[in-house]
Amino acid sequence: MPVELARPDRSKAPLVLYDTRSHQLDEETRVGQNGFVSATIKGDVLTLDYRDIDDISLLVEAFSPNADGTLKHQFQDPGVLRPPP
């Protein structure tokens, strides 16, 4: 499914990073990259692995509980995604 190209609107969603890449669908149409996320739970750690349609890693987030009940968040950013303007 084609992904519309548009600048993100920070008033609609609190985006930190987004994918600026695109490719030519046909002679007249340029579209954004499709992707997916894999969720894995191991013990008390939830890992979200965001990948594009070519299986390139875009971002990996890990969430786990701290002893005081707060949430610990870690991420690995390979540098593909960009902050919104």
KEPAZA-146808 format. One record per atom (N, C-alpha, C, O): atom name; residue number from 0; x, y, z; residue in one letter. Coordinates in steps of 0.02 Angstrom, whole numbers. Layout:
N
{a CA&k NUM&X X&Y Y&Z Z&r A}
...
This chain:
85
{a N&k 0&X 42&Y -58&Z 0&r M}
{a CA&k 0&X 0&Y 0&Z 0&r M}
{a C&k 0&X 45&Y 62&Z 0&r M}
{a O&k 0&X 90&Y 67&Z 42&r M}
{a N&k 1&X 33&Y 109&Z -46&r P}
{a CA&k 1&X 74&Y 170&Z -48&r P}
{a C&k 1&X 66&Y 212&Z 15&r P}
{a O&k 1&X 12&Y 214&Z 45&r P}
{a N&k 2&X 120&Y 245&Z 34&r V}
{a CA&k 2&X 120&Y 289&Z 92&r V}
{a C&k 2&X 126&Y 361&Z 67&r V}
{a O&k 2&X 173&Y 378&Z 31&r V}
{a N&k 3&X 77&Y 402&Z 86&r E}
{a CA&k 3&X 76&Y 472&Z 64&r E}
{a C&k 3&X 136&Y 509&Z 91&r E}
{a O&k 3&X 156&Y 500&Z 149&r E}
{a N&k 4&X 166&Y 551&Z 50&r L}
{a CA&k 4&X 221&Y 594&Z 71&r L}
{a C&k 4&X 193&Y 660&Z 97&r L}
{a O&k 4&X 157&Y 695&Z 61&r L}
{a N&k 5&X 209&Y 676&Z 158&r A}
{a CA&k 5&X 188&Y 740&Z 187&r A}
{a C&k 5&X 233&Y 755&Z 247&r A}
{a O&k 5&X 261&Y 710&Z 278&r A}
{a N&k 6&X 239&Y 819&Z 262&r R}
{a CA&k 6&X 275&Y 838&Z 322&r R}
{a C&k 6&X 232&Y 821&Z 383&r R}
{a O&k 6&X 172&Y 835&Z 382&r R}
{a N&k 7&X 262&Y 793&Z 435&r P}
{a CA&k 7&X 222&Y 777&Z 494&r P}
{a C&k 7&X 198&Y 839&Z 530&r P}
{a O&k 7&X 232&Y 891&Z 530&r P}
{a N&k 8&X 140&Y 834&Z 559&r D}
{a CA&k 8&X 110&Y 889&Z 597&r D}
{a C&k 8&X 116&Y 872&Z 671&r D}
{a O&k 8&X 79&Y 829&Z 696&r D}
{a N&k 9&X 162&Y 904&Z 706&r R}
{a CA&k 9&X 175&Y 890&Z 777&r R}
{a C&k 9&X 115&Y 905&Z 821&r R}
{a O&k 9&X 111&Y 879&Z 877&r R}
{a N&k 10&X 68&Y 945&Z 798&r S}
{a CA&k 10&X 9&Y 959&Z 838&r S}
{a C&k 10&X -39&Y 899&Z 839&r S}
{a O&k 10&X -82&Y 895&Z 883&r S}
{a N&k 11&X -32&Y 854&Z 792&r K}
{a CA&k 11&X -75&Y 795&Z 787&r K}
{a C&k 11&X -46&Y 734&Z 822&r K}
{a O&k 11&X -82&Y 689&Z 843&r K}
{a N&k 12&X 20&Y 732&Z 828&r A}
{a CA&k 12&X 54&Y 675&Z 859&r A}
{a C&k 12&X 121&Y 698&Z 885&r A}
{a O&k 12&X 156&Y 737&Z 852&r A}
{a N&k 13&X 141&Y 674&Z 944&r P}
{a CA&k 13&X 206&Y 695&Z 973&r P}
{a C&k 13&X 265&Y 656&Z 943&r P}
{a O&k 13&X 299&Y 619&Z 978&r P}
{a N&k 14&X 277&Y 665&Z 879&r L}
{a CA&k 14&X 330&Y 629&Z 845&r L}
{a C&k 14&X 399&Y 650&Z 868&r L}
{a O&k 14&X 411&Y 709&Z 880&r L}
{a N&k 15&X 443&Y 602&Z 874&r V}
{a CA&k 15&X 513&Y 616&Z 890&r V}
{a C&k 15&X 555&Y 604&Z 827&r V}
{a O&k 15&X 602&Y 642&Z 813&r V}
{a N&k 16&X 539&Y 550&Z 790&r L}
{a CA&k 16&X 575&Y 532&Z 729&r L}
{a C&k 16&X 524&Y 511&Z 676&r L}
{a O&k 16&X 470&Y 486&Z 692&r L}
{a N&k 17&X 543&Y 520&Z 612&r Y}
{a CA&k 17&X 502&Y 493&Z 558&r Y}
{a C&k 17&X 546&Y 477&Z 498&r Y}
{a O&k 17&X 604&Y 498&Z 495&r Y}
{a N&k 18&X 518&Y 440&Z 451&r D}
{a CA&k 18&X 556&Y 415&Z 392&r D}
{a C&k 18&X 545&Y 463&Z 334&r D}
{a O&k 18&X 490&Y 470&Z 309&r D}
{a N&k 19&X 598&Y 495&Z 312&r T}
{a CA&k 19&X 594&Y 544&Z 257&r T}
{a C&k 19&X 606&Y 511&Z 189&r T}
{a O&k 19&X 599&Y 545&Z 138&r T}
{a N&k 20&X 623&Y 447&Z 188&r R}
{a CA&k 20&X 639&Y 414&Z 124&r R}
{a C&k 20&X 578&Y 404&Z 81&r R}
{a O&k 20&X 522&Y 398&Z 106&r R}
{a N&k 21&X 589&Y 401&Z 15&r S}
{a CA&k 21&X 535&Y 389&Z -32&r S}
{a C&k 21&X 562&Y 350&Z -91&r S}
{a O&k 21&X 622&Y 342&Z -100&r S}
{a N&k 22&X 516&Y 326&Z -132&r H}
{a CA&k 22&X 536&Y 293&Z -194&r H}
{a C&k 22&X 482&Y 305&Z -247&r H}
{a O&k 22&X 426&Y 323&Z -231&r H}
{a N&k 23&X 500&Y 294&Z -309&r Q}
{a CA&k 23&X 456&Y 306&Z -366&r Q}
{a C&k 23&X 410&Y 246&Z -375&r Q}
{a O&k 23&X 435&Y 190&Z -386&r Q}
{a N&k 24&X 344&Y 256&Z -370&r L}
{a CA&k 24&X 296&Y 202&Z -381&r L}
{a C&k 24&X 284&Y 191&Z -455&r L}
{a O&k 24&X 283&Y 134&Z -478&r L}
{a N&k 25&X 276&Y 245&Z -492&r D}
{a CA&k 25&X 270&Y 243&Z -565&r D}
{a C&k 25&X 297&Y 310&Z -590&r D}
{a O&k 25&X 327&Y 348&Z -551&r D}
{a N&k 26&X 288&Y 325&Z -653&r E}
{a CA&k 26&X 317&Y 386&Z -682&r E}
{a C&k 26&X 292&Y 449&Z -648&r E}
{a O&k 26&X 327&Y 500&Z -648&r E}
{a N&k 27&X 231&Y 448&Z -621&r E}
{a CA&k 27&X 200&Y 508&Z -594&r E}
{a C&k 27&X 195&Y 510&Z -518&r E}
{a O&k 27&X 179&Y 561&Z -489&r E}
{a N&k 28&X 210&Y 454&Z -486&r T}
{a CA&k 28&X 195&Y 449&Z -414&r T}
{a C&k 28&X 255&Y 431&Z -372&r T}
{a O&k 28&X 287&Y 379&Z -383&r T}
{a N&k 29&X 271&Y 473&Z -324&r R}
{a CA&k 29&X 323&Y 460&Z -276&r R}
{a C&k 29&X 289&Y 445&Z -209&r R}
{a O&k 29&X 243&Y 481&Z -189&r R}
{a N&k 30&X 310&Y 393&Z -174&r V}
{a CA&k 30&X 278&Y 372&Z -112&r V}
{a C&k 30&X 331&Y 360&Z -58&r V}
{a O&k 30&X 390&Y 353&Z -72&r V}
{a N&k 31&X 308&Y 358&Z 5&r G}
{a CA&k 31&X 351&Y 344&Z 61&r G}
{a C&k 31&X 363&Y 269&Z 69&r G}
{a O&k 31&X 332&Y 228&Z 35&r G}
{a N&k 32&X 407&Y 252&Z 116&r Q}
{a CA&k 32&X 424&Y 183&Z 130&r Q}
{a C&k 32&X 372&Y 150&Z 176&r Q}
{a O&k 32&X 349&Y 180&Z 224&r Q}
{a N&k 33&X 355&Y 88&Z 161&r N}
{a CA&k 33&X 314&Y 48&Z 206&r N}
{a C&k 33&X 359&Y 16&Z 258&r N}
{a O&k 33&X 420&Y 12&Z 249&r N}
{a N&k 34&X 329&Y -6&Z 312&r G}
{a CA&k 34&X 368&Y -39&Z 364&r G}
{a C&k 34&X 324&Y -79&Z 410&r G}
{a O&k 34&X 263&Y -83&Z 401&r G}
{a N&k 35&X 355&Y -108&Z 461&r F}
{a CA&k 35&X 319&Y -148&Z 510&r F}
{a C&k 35&X 357&Y -147&Z 575&r F}
{a O&k 35&X 415&Y -125&Z 578&r F}
{a N&k 36&X 325&Y -171&Z 628&r V}
{a CA&k 36&X 358&Y -176&Z 693&r V}
{a C&k 36&X 348&Y -246&Z 719&r V}
{a O&k 36&X 294&Y -275&Z 713&r V}
{a N&k 37&X 401&Y -274&Z 747&r S}
{a CA&k 37&X 398&Y -339&Z 780&r S}
{a C&k 37&X 403&Y -327&Z 855&r S}
{a O&k 37&X 447&Y -292&Z 878&r S}
{a N&k 38&X 356&Y -357&Z 892&r A}
{a CA&k 38&X 356&Y -351&Z 964&r A}
{a C&k 38&X 378&Y -417&Z 995&r A}
{a O&k 38&X 353&Y -470&Z 977&r A}
{a N&k 39&X 426&Y -413&Z 1042&r T}
{a CA&k 39&X 451&Y -473&Z 1076&r T}
{a C&k 39&X 449&Y -460&Z 1151&r T}
{a O&k 39&X 469&Y -407&Z 1175&r T}
{a N&k 40&X 425&Y -510&Z 1187&r I}
{a CA&k 40&X 426&Y -506&Z 1260&r I}
{a C&k 40&X 470&Y -563&Z 1286&r I}
{a O&k 40&X 458&Y -622&Z 1273&r I}
{a N&k 41&X 522&Y -543&Z 1323&r K}
{a CA&k 41&X 567&Y -592&Z 1356&r K}
{a C&k 41&X 572&Y -572&Z 1429&r K}
{a O&k 41&X 600&Y -520&Z 1446&r K}
{a N&k 42&X 544&Y -615&Z 1472&r G}
{a CA&k 42&X 543&Y -598&Z 1543&r G}
{a C&k 42&X 502&Y -535&Z 1554&r G}
{a O&k 42&X 443&Y -533&Z 1535&r G}
{a N&k 43&X 532&Y -484&Z 1584&r D}
{a CA&k 43&X 496&Y -422&Z 1596&r D}
{a C&k 43&X 515&Y -366&Z 1546&r D}
{a O&k 43&X 504&Y -307&Z 1560&r D}
{a N&k 44&X 544&Y -385&Z 1488&r V}
{a CA&k 44&X 565&Y -336&Z 1439&r V}
{a C&k 44&X 524&Y -342&Z 1375&r V}
{a O&k 44&X 519&Y -395&Z 1345&r V}
{a N&k 45&X 493&Y -286&Z 1355&r L}
{a CA&k 45&X 458&Y -282&Z 1291&r L}
{a C&k 45&X 504&Y -246&Z 1242&r L}
{a O&k 45&X 527&Y -191&Z 1256&r L}
{a N&k 46&X 518&Y -278&Z 1185&r T}
{a CA&k 46&X 560&Y -248&Z 1134&r T}
{a C&k 46&X 519&Y -237&Z 1071&r T}
{a O&k 46&X 485&Y -282&Z 1047&r T}
{a N&k 47&X 523&Y -176&Z 1044&r L}
{a CA&k 47&X 490&Y -159&Z 981&r L}
{a C&k 47&X 544&Y -145&Z 929&r L}
{a O&k 47&X 585&Y -100&Z 938&r L}
{a N&k 48&X 543&Y -183&Z 875&r D}
{a CA&k 48&X 593&Y -178&Z 822&r D}
{a C&k 48&X 558&Y -153&Z 759&r D}
{a O&k 48&X 523&Y -191&Z 726&r D}
{a N&k 49&X 569&Y -89&Z 743&r Y}
{a CA&k 49&X 539&Y -58&Z 684&r Y}
{a C&k 49&X 583&Y -69&Z 624&r Y}
{a O&k 49&X 643&Y -54&Z 626&r Y}
{a N&k 50&X 554&Y -95&Z 569&r R}
{a CA&k 50&X 592&Y -110&Z 509&r R}
{a C&k 50&X 554&Y -86&Z 447&r R}
{a O&k 50&X 493&Y -80&Z 448&r R}
{a N&k 51&X 591&Y -73&Z 394&r D}
{a CA&k 51&X 558&Y -54&Z 332&r D}
{a C&k 51&X 543&Y -116&Z 290&r D}
{a O&k 51&X 559&Y -172&Z 311&r D}
{a N&k 52&X 512&Y -106&Z 233&r I}
{a CA&k 52&X 490&Y -162&Z 191&r I}
{a C&k 52&X 549&Y -204&Z 166&r I}
{a O&k 52&X 540&Y -262&Z 147&r I}
{a N&k 53&X 610&Y -175&Z 166&r D}
{a CA&k 53&X 670&Y -211&Z 146&r D}
{a C&k 53&X 704&Y -244&Z 206&r D}
{a O&k 53&X 760&Y -269&Z 200&r D}
{a N&k 54&X 671&Y -244&Z 263&r D}
{a CA&k 54&X 696&Y -273&Z 326&r D}
{a C&k 54&X 757&Y -237&Z 354&r D}
{a O&k 54&X 797&Y -267&Z 389&r D}
{a N&k 55&X 762&Y -173&Z 340&r I}
{a CA&k 55&X 815&Y -132&Z 368&r I}
{a C&k 55&X 791&Y -105&Z 436&r I}
{a O&k 55&X 736&Y -78&Z 440&r I}
{a N&k 56&X 832&Y -112&Z 488&r S}
{a CA&k 56&X 813&Y -88&Z 554&r S}
{a C&k 56&X 812&Y -12&Z 556&r S}
{a O&k 56&X 860&Y 21&Z 536&r S}
{a N&k 57&X 756&Y 15&Z 579&r L}
{a CA&k 57&X 748&Y 87&Z 585&r L}
{a C&k 57&X 756&Y 112&Z 656&r L}
{a O&k 57&X 782&Y 166&Z 668&r L}
{a N&k 58&X 732&Y 72&Z 704&r L}
{a CA&k 58&X 734&Y 91&Z 774&r L}
{a C&k 58&X 717&Y 30&Z 816&r L}
{a O&k 58&X 673&Y -9&Z 797&r L}
{a N&k 59&X 751&Y 21&Z 872&r V}
{a CA&k 59&X 735&Y -32&Z 919&r V}
{a C&k 59&X 724&Y 0&Z 987&r V}
{a O&k 59&X 767&Y 36&Z 1012&r V}
{a N&k 60&X 666&Y -12&Z 1016&r E}
{a CA&k 60&X 650&Y 14&Z 1083&r E}
{a C&k 60&X 641&Y -45&Z 1131&r E}
{a O&k 60&X 616&Y -98&Z 1112&r E}
{a N&k 61&X 662&Y -35&Z 1193&r A}
{a CA&k 61&X 653&Y -85&Z 1245&r A}
{a C&k 61&X 623&Y -52&Z 1306&r A}
{a O&k 61&X 645&Y 2&Z 1327&r A}
{a N&k 62&X 572&Y -84&Z 1335&r F}
{a CA&k 62&X 537&Y -58&Z 1393&r F}
{a C&k 62&X 539&Y -112&Z 1448&r F}
{a O&k 62&X 528&Y -171&Z 1435&r F}
{a N&k 63&X 555&Y -90&Z 1509&r S}
{a CA&k 63&X 555&Y -136&Z 1566&r S}
{a C&k 63&X 538&Y -97&Z 1628&r S}
{a O&k 63&X 548&Y -36&Z 1632&r S}
{a N&k 64&X 511&Y -132&Z 1679&r P}
{a CA&k 64&X 492&Y -98&Z 1741&r P}
{a C&k 64&X 552&Y -85&Z 1786&r P}
{a O&k 64&X 597&Y -127&Z 1791&r P}
{a N&k 65&X 552&Y -28&Z 1818&r N}
{a CA&k 65&X 601&Y -14&Z 1871&r N}
{a C&k 65&X 572&Y -39&Z 1937&r N}
{a O&k 65&X 512&Y -53&Z 1941&r N}
{a N&k 66&X 613&Y -45&Z 1987&r A}
{a CA&k 66&X 591&Y -71&Z 2052&r A}
{a C&k 66&X 537&Y -27&Z 2084&r A}
{a O&k 66&X 495&Y -52&Z 2122&r A}
{a N&k 67&X 537&Y 38&Z 2068&r D}
{a CA&k 67&X 487&Y 84&Z 2097&r D}
{a C&k 67&X 422&Y 87&Z 2057&r D}
{a O&k 67&X 378&Y 126&Z 2073&r D}
{a N&k 68&X 416&Y 45&Z 2006&r G}
{a CA&k 68&X 355&Y 42&Z 1966&r G}
{a C&k 68&X 355&Y 87&Z 1905&r G}
{a O&k 68&X 308&Y 84&Z 1865&r G}
{a N&k 69&X 405&Y 129&Z 1897&r T}
{a CA&k 69&X 410&Y 171&Z 1838&r T}
{a C&k 69&X 436&Y 129&Z 1780&r T}
{a O&k 69&X 458&Y 72&Z 1789&r T}
{a N&k 70&X 433&Y 156&Z 1720&r L}
{a CA&k 70&X 453&Y 120&Z 1660&r L}
{a C&k 70&X 521&Y 143&Z 1635&r L}
{a O&k 70&X 534&Y 203&Z 1629&r L}
{a N&k 71&X 565&Y 96&Z 1622&r K}
{a CA&k 71&X 630&Y 111&Z 1593&r K}
{a C&k 71&X 625&Y 104&Z 1518&r K}
{a O&k 71&X 599&Y 54&Z 1493&r K}
{a N&k 72&X 651&Y 153&Z 1481&r H}
{a CA&k 72&X 648&Y 153&Z 1408&r H}
{a C&k 72&X 718&Y 161&Z 1380&r H}
{a O&k 72&X 754&Y 207&Z 1399&r H}
{a N&k 73&X 736&Y 116&Z 1336&r Q}
{a CA&k 73&X 801&Y 121&Z 1301&r Q}
{a C&k 73&X 787&Y 114&Z 1227&r Q}
{a O&k 73&X 739&Y 81&Z 1206&r Q}
{a N&k 74&X 830&Y 146&Z 1185&r F}
{a CA&k 74&X 822&Y 136&Z 1113&r F}
{a C&k 74&X 889&Y 138&Z 1078&r F}
{a O&k 74&X 937&Y 168&Z 1101&r F}
{a N&k 75&X 889&Y 103&Z 1020&r Q}
{a CA&k 75&X 947&Y 103&Z 976&r Q}
{a C&k 75&X 924&Y 134&Z 910&r Q}
{a O&k 75&X 877&Y 110&Z 879&r Q}
{a N&k 76&X 956&Y 187&Z 891&r D}
{a CA&k 76&X 938&Y 223&Z 830&r D}
{a C&k 76&X 996&Y 217&Z 780&r D}
{a O&k 76&X 1047&Y 249&Z 789&r D}
{a N&k 77&X 987&Y 176&Z 727&r P}
{a CA&k 77&X 1041&Y 169&Z 677&r P}
{a C&k 77&X 1050&Y 230&Z 632&r P}
{a O&k 77&X 1095&Y 231&Z 590&r P}
{a N&k 78&X 1008&Y 282&Z 640&r G}
{a CA&k 78&X 1018&Y 345&Z 603&r G}
{a C&k 78&X 979&Y 351&Z 539&r G}
{a O&k 78&X 992&Y 396&Z 500&r G}
{a N&k 79&X 932&Y 306&Z 525&r V}
{a CA&k 79&X 892&Y 310&Z 464&r V}
{a C&k 79&X 836&Y 362&Z 470&r V}
{a O&k 79&X 823&Y 399&Z 423&r V}
{a N&k 80&X 804&Y 364&Z 528&r L}
{a CA&k 80&X 749&Y 410&Z 540&r L}
{a C&k 80&X 775&Y 479&Z 558&r L}
{a O&k 80&X 831&Y 487&Z 581&r L}
{a N&k 81&X 732&Y 529&Z 547&r R}
{a CA&k 81&X 751&Y 599&Z 559&r R}
{a C&k 81&X 700&Y 632&Z 606&r R}
{a O&k 81&X 642&Y 611&Z 608&r R}
{a N&k 82&X 720&Y 683&Z 643&r P}
{a CA&k 82&X 672&Y 721&Z 683&r P}
{a C&k 82&X 627&Y 762&Z 636&r P}
{a O&k 82&X 649&Y 784&Z 583&r P}
{a N&k 83&X 564&Y 773&Z 656&r P}
{a CA&k 83&X 520&Y 814&Z 614&r P}
{a C&k 83&X 544&Y 886&Z 613&r P}
{a O&k 83&X 576&Y 910&Z 660&r P}
{a N&k 84&X 527&Y 921&Z 560&r P}
{a CA&k 84&X 547&Y 992&Z 554&r P}
{a C&k 84&X 512&Y 1036&Z 605&r P}
{a O&k 84&X 523&Y 1096&Z 607&r P}
